[in-house]
Amino acid sequence: MRVSFLEIAKIEYNEAIDFYNKEKFGLGYEFSVEVDKTLQKILLFPNAWPFVSKRVR
């Protein structure tokens, strides 16, 4: 299984990291770690979420 994001989502993700880092030093890093943990859960348990469409859970 592969996780992929639209280019606009990648941009928004990076902007969110920058925003959180400006609010509090290191907070953007913590945010990115949580996103990574969540993506790992999705990869480990891909059937744990309901279908949104044929290609998206």
Sequence and secondary structure as in RCSB ss.txt:
>XXXX:A:sequence
MRVSFLEIAKIEYNEAIDFYNKEKFGLGYEFSVEVDKTLQKILLFPNAWPFVSKRVR
>XXXX:A:secstr
      HHHHHHHHHHHHHHHHHSTTHHHHHHHHHHHHHHHHHH TTSS  SBTTB 
